[in-house]
């Protein structure tokens, strides 16, 4: 049986598999950068009520399988995930 999420007047099951890469597919997501990226993505998802079903951060790309609410568009969600995490990572790790 599918696991539907409920609002006051609707049921939904919106799931998407996101994959994205750093610029030029550079292998920068290693060590502390990878750990901080994971923490940031979890924090952003929690703030926007997004459920992470599974995810993996490799050295040159990120996989996330998520369930999200219909009140937020997918493009806006990706903007939050990539934009906020990128800005904070560039501030904390100057070598990037």
HELIX and SHEET records of a PDB file:
HELIX    1   1 UNK A   23  UNK A   25  5                                   3    
HELIX    2   2 UNK A   32  UNK A   47  1                                  16    
HELIX    3   3 UNK A   74  UNK A   92  1                                  19    
SHEET    1   A 2 UNK A   5  UNK A   6  0                                        
SHEET    2   A 2 UNK A  11  UNK A  12 -1                                        
SHEET    1   B 3 UNK A  15  UNK A  20  0                                        
SHEET    2   B 3 UNK A  62  UNK A  67 -1                                        
SHEET    3   B 3 UNK A  51  UNK A  57 -1                                        
END                                                                             
